[in-house]
Amino acid sequence: MNLKESIIRILKEETQIPSIIRRRVPIKDIEKAFKFSLDDNFRWFSNHDTTIEFEAFAKNVIDGMITLIEQEYFNDDSRIYFDDDNFYFEQIRKPLLKLYYDRIKTKHNKIK
């Protein structure tokens, strides 16, 4: 992949990350929170001999990621409060699900 393709890929990914998060959290830390949440959910469901639908698994991964980001980067004065479920779904969860869909799907398919 050349430099131009790398820049295009990065810009595409960054625009899918909600601005309320992107303005406050470095991209590498967003990625770190996603990976932790994905692996944590994978381990939990793999070790508890239970099945979970993809949609529920994906929701758990994204919500866990957001919780980690909030705990690390937001204090009580600047915390993102998602009292409006519709706002959270449309502006936070939905774009992140779109961004991370393939990686979540791949991990979900590995749950035994």
RAQUIHU-V217078 format. One record per helix or strand of 2 or more residues. SS is the DSSP state (H for helix, E for strand). FROM is the first residue (numbers start at 1). TO is the last residue. Records with the same first field share a line. If there is no record, write none. Layout:
SS = FROM-TO + FROM-TO
//
This chain:
H = 3-16 + 19-22 + 27-47 + 54-73 + 85-109
//
